[in-house]
Amino acid sequence: MRPNQKNILACLGDSPIISIDKINRLCGTNVVVKLEKTNPGGSIKDRPAVYIIDYAERHGLLSPGGTIIESSSGNFGISLAMIGAAKGYRVIILVDPKTTETNIALMKAYGAEVIVVDQKDDSGSYHKTRIQLANELAMRIPGAYRPDQCFNVLSCFAHKQSTAQELFDQTDGDIAGAVAAVSTGGQIGGLAEFFSEQSRKYVLAAVDAYGSTIFGGTAHAYKIPGVGLSWTPTNIADVNKIDFIYRIKDEMAFAAARVLCRNEGILVGVSSGAVLLAALALSRQLKNTQPLVAILGDSGERYLQTLFNDAWLNANDISTDTSLDSLTKLLDGLVCEQSSPTIINNDKPNLLRDLGVMPYTITDLRHVSETYYKPQLTLAS
């Protein structure tokens, strides 16, 4: 292979940081956005997916001809399906009814087998039932490997070494901090660990769905894909390394993503709308002179049937107003729900046992050191 030619998995990272001048002028904010949809699989989940699979290969957990089995609402499953196609693995992804038809089609396009789990768990979501079934399948299928994004703390290290370090390098550290979505915790956990080791203070905000109980509260159903759990994930070693917690309602996240598209030409997904809104609210509060970075996880193309479908929005009582003025109204109704040092850790100590988490899954950050593993994010030439 020539030096200037890369395989698909080596095209990871270097996602651009983009200004949003019209929105900042209107809102009196200083926010920039980092577009993770430019990764080869189309989302930020490529980073931990490649990292974890590379680790599994190097440590004999996944061998040629093996099967990758994972529970995913969409993006992580798509990333694994891409890796499976590139490396020749069978891939089985367990999704739920909230997963869009587009995301399912993308997984199948790469050759993955998709199982829709429609049984809700005790929180009214599908996470626990998906995970439990994925673990049962991994026990039954010879040569199977579970990346287990919900419990595998290698996801935190992937984001610490990739997302956080890249952001720091791109900006020379000249930022106020970052705002990111939280679901399985890898992204926010990696940023928290990275920022906590810097000599100066960087602010960090986590964005969750209203109805998720990652940081406590009352559980109920929500429509925002790709965020939320009913427990604090193991990828967050210390919740109080995060400075602020925002929980965003469905209608606010959908509306903000549409406003960004129509007024800045940036097409992103629903969770990115939630992250943008939280970043703008925090910037208003901080009056930051250095940019606050909103990390936007994927593309709006994956949600054309919902996010950009007026009929679907009307049926779900979500506004179709995409004016800049509508964004300021959303901001006026948004408050920070928790802040350090009193952020709630909703730990579930028996969950690993109850869900049958695989014994090889690394679930404790203390078991990984900076020299323990450095990934090689390439295929053999």
Secondary structure as UniProt FT lines:
FT   TURN            3..4
FT   HELIX           8..10
FT   STRAND          17..19
FT   HELIX           21..27
FT   STRAND          31..35
FT   HELIX           36..38
FT   TURN            40..41
FT   TURN            44..45
FT   HELIX           46..58
FT   TURN            59..60
FT   TURN            64..65
FT   STRAND          67..71
FT   HELIX           75..87
FT   STRAND          90..95
FT   TURN            97..98
FT   HELIX           101..109
FT   TURN            110..111
FT   STRAND          113..116
FT   TURN            122..123
FT   HELIX           127..140
FT   TURN            142..143
FT   STRAND          144..145
FT   TURN            149..151
FT   HELIX           154..159
FT   HELIX           160..164
FT   HELIX           165..171
FT   TURN            172..173
FT   STRAND          177..181
FT   HELIX           186..196
FT   STRAND          203..209
FT   TURN            210..211
FT   TURN            214..215
FT   TURN            225..226
FT   TURN            234..235
FT   HELIX           239..241
FT   STRAND          244..248
FT   HELIX           250..264
FT   HELIX           270..286
FT   STRAND          292..296
FT   STRAND          298..299
FT   HELIX           300..303
FT   TURN            304..308
FT   HELIX           310..315
FT   TURN            316..317
FT   HELIX           324..332
FT   STRAND          338..339
FT   TURN            340..341
FT   TURN            349..350
FT   HELIX           351..355
FT   TURN            359..360
FT   HELIX           365..367
FT   TURN            370..372
//
